[in-house]
Amino acid sequence: MTFLILACALPQYKLWWPFFEIIFYILAPIPTLVARRYSDGSGSSNSCMEAAIFVTMGVLVSSFALPIVLARAAVIVAGACYLTIAGNVVVYITLIGFFLTFDQDDSDYNMW
């Protein structure tokens, strides 16, 4: 979030367009959380989970594409684009860590 706020608030950037990434941060884990909630728990291939991963990847790719498109259209400066992409990397690595941590069967975290 710090990178995203810096991309919006530094004096040489001064535009709040990169802050729309928050929408993608909220939307990204929702399909996977819903699919895990309604999965049958078997180890076989689950079409609901695969569709959720597909939608999640679409949101993820869109969140990386938005600052690039805004920078190419000269709406934001290239530095703001780089800071936004760095913020995306940090947020999505954190989300992956969340899902890996709470998916383990041998720890007490899976009771949630």
CNS distance restraints for C-alpha pairs under 8 A (distance, minus, plus):
assign (resid   1 and name CA) (resid   5 and name CA) 6.16 0.50 0.50
assign (resid   1 and name CA) (resid  87 and name CA) 6.17 0.50 0.50
assign (resid   1 and name CA) (resid  91 and name CA) 7.53 0.50 0.50
assign (resid   2 and name CA) (resid   6 and name CA) 6.07 0.50 0.50
assign (resid   2 and name CA) (resid  87 and name CA) 7.26 0.50 0.50
assign (resid   3 and name CA) (resid   7 and name CA) 6.11 0.50 0.50
assign (resid   3 and name CA) (resid  83 and name CA) 5.32 0.50 0.50
assign (resid   3 and name CA) (resid  84 and name CA) 6.19 0.50 0.50
assign (resid   3 and name CA) (resid  86 and name CA) 6.63 0.50 0.50
assign (resid   3 and name CA) (resid  87 and name CA) 4.93 0.50 0.50
assign (resid   4 and name CA) (resid   8 and name CA) 6.48 0.50 0.50
assign (resid   4 and name CA) (resid  18 and name CA) 6.88 0.50 0.50
assign (resid   4 and name CA) (resid  19 and name CA) 6.58 0.50 0.50
assign (resid   4 and name CA) (resid  83 and name CA) 6.37 0.50 0.50
assign (resid   4 and name CA) (resid  84 and name CA) 5.15 0.50 0.50
assign (resid   4 and name CA) (resid  87 and name CA) 5.62 0.50 0.50
assign (resid   5 and name CA) (resid   9 and name CA) 5.90 0.50 0.50
assign (resid   5 and name CA) (resid  19 and name CA) 7.30 0.50 0.50
assign (resid   6 and name CA) (resid  10 and name CA) 5.54 0.50 0.50
assign (resid   6 and name CA) (resid  80 and name CA) 7.79 0.50 0.50
assign (resid   6 and name CA) (resid  83 and name CA) 7.20 0.50 0.50
assign (resid   7 and name CA) (resid  13 and name CA) 6.82 0.50 0.50
assign (resid   7 and name CA) (resid  18 and name CA) 6.78 0.50 0.50
assign (resid   7 and name CA) (resid  79 and name CA) 7.39 0.50 0.50
assign (resid   7 and name CA) (resid  80 and name CA) 4.38 0.50 0.50
assign (resid   7 and name CA) (resid  81 and name CA) 7.28 0.50 0.50
assign (resid   7 and name CA) (resid  83 and name CA) 5.48 0.50 0.50
assign (resid   7 and name CA) (resid  84 and name CA) 6.10 0.50 0.50
assign (resid   8 and name CA) (resid  13 and name CA) 6.37 0.50 0.50
assign (resid   8 and name CA) (resid  14 and name CA) 5.82 0.50 0.50
assign (resid   8 and name CA) (resid  15 and name CA) 5.45 0.50 0.50
assign (resid   8 and name CA) (resid  16 and name CA) 4.89 0.50 0.50
assign (resid   8 and name CA) (resid  17 and name CA) 7.20 0.50 0.50
assign (resid   8 and name CA) (resid  18 and name CA) 6.26 0.50 0.50
assign (resid   8 and name CA) (resid  19 and name CA) 6.68 0.50 0.50
assign (resid   8 and name CA) (resid  80 and name CA) 7.03 0.50 0.50
assign (resid   9 and name CA) (resid  13 and name CA) 6.70 0.50 0.50
assign (resid   9 and name CA) (resid  14 and name CA) 5.40 0.50 0.50
assign (resid   9 and name CA) (resid  15 and name CA) 7.16 0.50 0.50
assign (resid   9 and name CA) (resid  16 and name CA) 7.43 0.50 0.50
assign (resid  10 and name CA) (resid  14 and name CA) 6.01 0.50 0.50
assign (resid  13 and name CA) (resid  76 and name CA) 7.11 0.50 0.50
assign (resid  13 and name CA) (resid  77 and name CA) 6.40 0.50 0.50
assign (resid  13 and name CA) (resid  79 and name CA) 7.97 0.50 0.50
assign (resid  13 and name CA) (resid  80 and name CA) 6.59 0.50 0.50
assign (resid  15 and name CA) (resid  76 and name CA) 6.94 0.50 0.50
assign (resid  16 and name CA) (resid  20 and name CA) 7.85 0.50 0.50
assign (resid  17 and name CA) (resid  76 and name CA) 7.36 0.50 0.50
assign (resid  18 and name CA) (resid  67 and name CA) 6.51 0.50 0.50
assign (resid  18 and name CA) (resid  76 and name CA) 7.98 0.50 0.50
assign (resid  18 and name CA) (resid  80 and name CA) 7.52 0.50 0.50
assign (resid  18 and name CA) (resid  81 and name CA) 7.70 0.50 0.50
assign (resid  18 and name CA) (resid  84 and name CA) 6.57 0.50 0.50
assign (resid  20 and name CA) (resid  24 and name CA) 7.67 0.50 0.50
assign (resid  21 and name CA) (resid  25 and name CA) 6.41 0.50 0.50
assign (resid  21 and name CA) (resid  63 and name CA) 6.33 0.50 0.50
assign (resid  21 and name CA) (resid  66 and name CA) 7.97 0.50 0.50
assign (resid  22 and name CA) (resid  26 and name CA) 6.30 0.50 0.50
assign (resid  23 and name CA) (resid  27 and name CA) 6.19 0.50 0.50
assign (resid  24 and name CA) (resid  28 and name CA) 5.78 0.50 0.50
assign (resid  24 and name CA) (resid  59 and name CA) 6.38 0.50 0.50
assign (resid  24 and name CA) (resid  60 and name CA) 7.29 0.50 0.50
assign (resid  24 and name CA) (resid  62 and name CA) 7.96 0.50 0.50
assign (resid  24 and name CA) (resid  63 and name CA) 5.90 0.50 0.50
assign (resid  25 and name CA) (resid  29 and name CA) 7.70 0.50 0.50
assign (resid  25 and name CA) (resid  91 and name CA) 7.55 0.50 0.50
assign (resid  26 and name CA) (resid  30 and name CA) 7.39 0.50 0.50
assign (resid  27 and name CA) (resid  31 and name CA) 7.81 0.50 0.50
assign (resid  27 and name CA) (resid  59 and name CA) 7.17 0.50 0.50
assign (resid  28 and name CA) (resid  56 and name CA) 5.38 0.50 0.50
assign (resid  28 and name CA) (resid  57 and name CA) 7.98 0.50 0.50
assign (resid  28 and name CA) (resid  59 and name CA) 5.82 0.50 0.50
assign (resid  28 and name CA) (resid  60 and name CA) 6.50 0.50 0.50
assign (resid  29 and name CA) (resid  33 and name CA) 6.08 0.50 0.50
assign (resid  29 and name CA) (resid  56 and name CA) 6.85 0.50 0.50
assign (resid  29 and name CA) (resid  95 and name CA) 7.56 0.50 0.50
assign (resid  30 and name CA) (resid  34 and name CA) 6.14 0.50 0.50
assign (resid  30 and name CA) (resid  56 and name CA) 7.98 0.50 0.50
assign (resid  31 and name CA) (resid  35 and name CA) 6.10 0.50 0.50
assign (resid  31 and name CA) (resid  52 and name CA) 4.90 0.50 0.50
assign (resid  31 and name CA) (resid  53 and name CA) 7.26 0.50 0.50
assign (resid  31 and name CA) (resid  55 and name CA) 6.87 0.50 0.50
assign (resid  31 and name CA) (resid  56 and name CA) 6.33 0.50 0.50
assign (resid  32 and name CA) (resid  36 and name CA) 6.07 0.50 0.50
assign (resid  32 and name CA) (resid  49 and name CA) 6.92 0.50 0.50
assign (resid  32 and name CA) (resid  52 and name CA) 5.33 0.50 0.50
assign (resid  32 and name CA) (resid  53 and name CA) 6.32 0.50 0.50
assign (resid  32 and name CA) (resid  56 and name CA) 7.04 0.50 0.50
assign (resid  33 and name CA) (resid  37 and name CA) 6.17 0.50 0.50
assign (resid  34 and name CA) (resid  38 and name CA) 6.42 0.50 0.50
assign (resid  35 and name CA) (resid  39 and name CA) 5.87 0.50 0.50
assign (resid  35 and name CA) (resid  48 and name CA) 6.06 0.50 0.50
assign (resid  35 and name CA) (resid  49 and name CA) 5.28 0.50 0.50
assign (resid  35 and name CA) (resid  52 and name CA) 6.25 0.50 0.50
assign (resid  36 and name CA) (resid  49 and name CA) 7.04 0.50 0.50
assign (resid  39 and name CA) (resid  46 and name CA) 7.48 0.50 0.50
assign (resid  39 and name CA) (resid  48 and name CA) 7.43 0.50 0.50
assign (resid  39 and name CA) (resid  49 and name CA) 7.33 0.50 0.50
assign (resid  45 and name CA) (resid  50 and name CA) 7.94 0.50 0.50
assign (resid  46 and name CA) (resid  50 and name CA) 6.32 0.50 0.50
assign (resid  47 and name CA) (resid  51 and name CA) 6.11 0.50 0.50
assign (resid  48 and name CA) (resid  52 and name CA) 6.20 0.50 0.50
assign (resid  49 and name CA) (resid  53 and name CA) 6.16 0.50 0.50
assign (resid  50 and name CA) (resid  54 and name CA) 6.19 0.50 0.50
assign (resid  51 and name CA) (resid  55 and name CA) 6.26 0.50 0.50
assign (resid  52 and name CA) (resid  56 and name CA) 6.05 0.50 0.50
assign (resid  53 and name CA) (resid  57 and name CA) 6.05 0.50 0.50
assign (resid  54 and name CA) (resid  58 and name CA) 6.29 0.50 0.50
assign (resid  55 and name CA) (resid  59 and name CA) 6.36 0.50 0.50
assign (resid  56 and name CA) (resid  60 and name CA) 6.12 0.50 0.50
assign (resid  57 and name CA) (resid  61 and name CA) 6.01 0.50 0.50
assign (resid  58 and name CA) (resid  62 and name CA) 6.10 0.50 0.50
assign (resid  59 and name CA) (resid  63 and name CA) 6.15 0.50 0.50
assign (resid  60 and name CA) (resid  64 and name CA) 6.58 0.50 0.50
assign (resid  61 and name CA) (resid  65 and name CA) 6.12 0.50 0.50
assign (resid  62 and name CA) (resid  66 and name CA) 6.05 0.50 0.50
assign (resid  63 and name CA) (resid  67 and name CA) 7.55 0.50 0.50
assign (resid  63 and name CA) (resid  88 and name CA) 7.50 0.50 0.50
assign (resid  64 and name CA) (resid  68 and name CA) 7.00 0.50 0.50
assign (resid  64 and name CA) (resid  85 and name CA) 6.31 0.50 0.50
assign (resid  64 and name CA) (resid  88 and name CA) 7.10 0.50 0.50
assign (resid  65 and name CA) (resid  69 and name CA) 6.05 0.50 0.50
assign (resid  66 and name CA) (resid  70 and name CA) 6.14 0.50 0.50
assign (resid  67 and name CA) (resid  71 and name CA) 6.00 0.50 0.50
assign (resid  67 and name CA) (resid  76 and name CA) 7.88 0.50 0.50
assign (resid  67 and name CA) (resid  81 and name CA) 5.13 0.50 0.50
assign (resid  67 and name CA) (resid  84 and name CA) 6.75 0.50 0.50
assign (resid  67 and name CA) (resid  85 and name CA) 7.28 0.50 0.50
assign (resid  68 and name CA) (resid  72 and name CA) 6.15 0.50 0.50
assign (resid  68 and name CA) (resid  81 and name CA) 6.26 0.50 0.50
assign (resid  69 and name CA) (resid  73 and name CA) 6.10 0.50 0.50
assign (resid  70 and name CA) (resid  74 and name CA) 6.25 0.50 0.50
assign (resid  70 and name CA) (resid  75 and name CA) 5.23 0.50 0.50
assign (resid  70 and name CA) (resid  76 and name CA) 5.78 0.50 0.50
assign (resid  70 and name CA) (resid  81 and name CA) 7.84 0.50 0.50
assign (resid  71 and name CA) (resid  75 and name CA) 5.90 0.50 0.50
assign (resid  71 and name CA) (resid  76 and name CA) 5.01 0.50 0.50
assign (resid  71 and name CA) (resid  77 and name CA) 5.81 0.50 0.50
assign (resid  71 and name CA) (resid  78 and name CA) 5.67 0.50 0.50
assign (resid  71 and name CA) (resid  81 and name CA) 6.21 0.50 0.50
assign (resid  76 and name CA) (resid  80 and name CA) 6.45 0.50 0.50
assign (resid  76 and name CA) (resid  81 and name CA) 7.04 0.50 0.50
assign (resid  77 and name CA) (resid  81 and name CA) 6.55 0.50 0.50
assign (resid  78 and name CA) (resid  82 and name CA) 6.31 0.50 0.50
assign (resid  79 and name CA) (resid  83 and name CA) 6.23 0.50 0.50
assign (resid  80 and name CA) (resid  84 and name CA) 6.06 0.50 0.50
assign (resid  81 and name CA) (resid  85 and name CA) 6.20 0.50 0.50
assign (resid  82 and name CA) (resid  86 and name CA) 6.15 0.50 0.50
assign (resid  83 and name CA) (resid  87 and name CA) 6.16 0.50 0.50
assign (resid  84 and name CA) (resid  88 and name CA) 6.19 0.50 0.50
assign (resid  85 and name CA) (resid  89 and name CA) 6.30 0.50 0.50
assign (resid  86 and name CA) (resid  90 and name CA) 6.41 0.50 0.50
assign (resid  87 and name CA) (resid  91 and name CA) 6.14 0.50 0.50
assign (resid  88 and name CA) (resid  92 and name CA) 6.03 0.50 0.50
assign (resid  89 and name CA) (resid  93 and name CA) 6.06 0.50 0.50
assign (resid  90 and name CA) (resid  94 and name CA) 6.22 0.50 0.50
assign (resid  91 and name CA) (resid  95 and name CA) 6.32 0.50 0.50
assign (resid  92 and name CA) (resid  96 and name CA) 6.16 0.50 0.50
assign (resid  93 and name CA) (resid  97 and name CA) 6.17 0.50 0.50
assign (resid  94 and name CA) (resid  98 and name CA) 6.19 0.50 0.50
assign (resid  95 and name CA) (resid  99 and name CA) 6.31 0.50 0.50
assign (resid  96 and name CA) (resid 100 and name CA) 6.11 0.50 0.50
assign (resid  97 and name CA) (resid 101 and name CA) 5.94 0.50 0.50
assign (resid  98 and name CA) (resid 102 and name CA) 6.16 0.50 0.50
assign (resid  99 and name CA) (resid 103 and name CA) 5.91 0.50 0.50
assign (resid 100 and name CA) (resid 104 and name CA) 6.71 0.50 0.50
assign (resid 101 and name CA) (resid 109 and name CA) 7.34 0.50 0.50
assign (resid 102 and name CA) (resid 109 and name CA) 5.45 0.50 0.50
assign (resid 102 and name CA) (resid 110 and name CA) 5.26 0.50 0.50
assign (resid 102 and name CA) (resid 112 and name CA) 7.91 0.50 0.50
assign (resid 103 and name CA) (resid 109 and name CA) 7.99 0.50 0.50
assign (resid 103 and name CA) (resid 110 and name CA) 6.22 0.50 0.50
assign (resid 104 and name CA) (resid 109 and name CA) 7.55 0.50 0.50
assign (resid 104 and name CA) (resid 110 and name CA) 6.51 0.50 0.50
assign (resid 105 and name CA) (resid 110 and name CA) 6.41 0.50 0.50
